[in-house]
Amino acid sequence: MRRINPKNFQNVLHRLESIADGIAQHQNEKKFPATLVENEKRKMKSDLEEARLDYEKKQREADQASDKFQRLLKEMNRQMSKDIDTLRGFYGKDNQVVADFGVALVSKNRTPRKQKAQIA
């Protein structure tokens, strides 16, 4: 998810404020562009600030939901590992019955790893 660039946000806010101030100062000049309206620029600034607050609130909520999901996923993986160990302990590591539970069999042909020398 994209994050807000604070520098860009502040730059746009400042520019909107400056344009609105300039319009307020010069709007009564002869042939001033009718498309430049102070209240519109101030409303744009206000809308942008509100949108940022809403975004930040939802970002915090999304981060919290993600953290909750990750904790739950980790716990479920931990529990499934215990369950698999229980099944392999009950039926045996190479028993075909454990495959009925979606558990991979431990191959009989697997060569055991060498034990590291223990320092006494």
C-alpha positions as CSV (number, residue, x, y, z in Angstrom):
1,M,0.0,0.0,0.0
2,R,1.3,3.4,-0.8
3,R,2.2,5.8,2.0
4,I,1.7,9.5,2.0
5,N,4.8,11.6,1.1
6,P,4.7,14.2,3.8
7,K,6.9,16.6,1.9
8,N,4.6,16.5,-1.2
9,F,1.5,16.8,1.0
10,Q,2.9,19.9,2.8
11,N,4.0,21.4,-0.5
12,V,0.5,21.1,-2.1
13,L,-1.1,22.5,1.1
14,H,1.2,25.5,1.0
15,R,0.6,26.1,-2.7
16,L,-3.2,26.0,-2.3
17,E,-3.0,28.4,0.6
18,S,-0.7,30.8,-1.3
19,I,-3.0,30.7,-4.4
20,A,-6.0,31.4,-2.2
21,D,-4.2,34.3,-0.5
22,G,-3.2,35.7,-3.9
23,I,-6.7,35.4,-5.2
24,A,-8.0,37.2,-2.2
25,Q,-5.5,40.0,-2.7
26,H,-6.0,40.5,-6.5
27,Q,-9.6,39.3,-7.3
28,N,-10.9,42.8,-7.7
29,E,-8.5,43.7,-10.4
30,K,-9.8,44.4,-13.9
31,K,-10.1,41.3,-16.1
32,F,-9.1,38.9,-13.2
33,P,-9.7,35.3,-14.3
34,A,-13.2,34.3,-13.2
35,T,-12.0,30.6,-12.9
36,L,-9.8,31.5,-9.9
37,V,-12.1,31.5,-6.9
38,E,-10.6,31.8,-3.4
39,N,-13.3,29.7,-1.6
40,E,-12.7,26.8,-4.0
41,K,-9.0,26.8,-3.3
42,R,-9.6,26.9,0.5
43,K,-12.2,24.1,0.1
44,M,-9.6,22.0,-1.9
45,K,-7.1,22.5,0.9
46,S,-9.7,21.5,3.5
47,D,-10.7,18.4,1.5
48,L,-7.1,17.3,1.1
49,E,-6.5,17.7,4.9
50,E,-9.6,15.6,5.6
51,A,-8.6,13.0,3.1
52,R,-5.2,12.7,4.8
53,L,-6.7,12.2,8.2
54,D,-9.1,9.6,6.9
55,Y,-6.3,7.8,5.1
56,E,-4.1,7.8,8.2
57,K,-6.9,6.4,10.3
58,K,-7.6,3.6,7.8
59,Q,-3.9,3.0,7.4
60,R,-3.6,2.4,11.2
61,E,-6.7,0.1,11.1
62,A,-5.1,-1.8,8.2
63,D,-1.8,-2.1,10.0
64,Q,-3.6,-3.4,13.1
65,A,-5.6,-5.9,11.0
66,S,-2.3,-7.1,9.3
67,D,-0.6,-7.5,12.6
68,K,-3.6,-9.6,13.9
69,F,-3.6,-11.7,10.8
70,Q,0.2,-12.3,11.0
71,R,-0.1,-13.4,14.7
72,L,-3.0,-15.7,13.9
73,L,-1.2,-17.2,10.9
74,K,1.9,-17.8,13.0
75,E,-0.1,-19.4,15.8
76,M,-2.0,-21.7,13.3
77,N,1.3,-22.8,11.8
78,R,2.7,-23.6,15.2
79,Q,-0.4,-25.6,16.1
80,M,-0.4,-27.5,12.8
81,S,3.3,-28.4,13.4
82,K,2.3,-29.8,16.8
83,D,-0.6,-31.7,15.2
84,I,1.7,-33.2,12.6
85,D,4.2,-34.3,15.2
86,T,1.4,-35.9,17.2
87,L,0.2,-37.8,14.1
88,R,3.7,-38.9,13.2
89,G,4.2,-40.0,16.8
90,F,1.0,-41.9,16.9
91,Y,1.1,-43.6,13.4
92,G,4.8,-43.5,12.7
93,K,6.8,-41.2,10.4
94,D,6.6,-43.5,7.4
95,N,3.0,-44.8,7.9
96,Q,0.8,-44.2,4.8
97,V,-2.1,-43.2,7.2
98,V,-0.5,-39.9,7.9
99,A,-0.8,-39.0,4.2
100,D,-4.6,-39.2,4.7
101,F,-4.2,-36.1,6.9
102,G,-2.2,-34.3,4.2
103,V,1.1,-34.9,5.9
104,A,4.1,-35.7,3.9
105,L,5.7,-39.1,4.7
106,V,9.3,-39.1,6.0
107,S,11.2,-41.2,3.5
108,K,12.9,-44.4,4.7
109,N,15.7,-43.8,2.1
110,R,16.7,-40.5,3.6
111,T,20.3,-40.4,4.8
112,P,20.6,-39.0,8.3
113,R,22.5,-35.8,8.8
114,K,25.9,-36.1,10.4
115,Q,25.9,-35.1,14.0
116,K,28.3,-32.2,14.8
117,A,31.0,-33.1,17.3
118,Q,30.0,-32.2,20.8
119,I,32.5,-30.5,22.9
120,A,32.7,-32.0,26.4
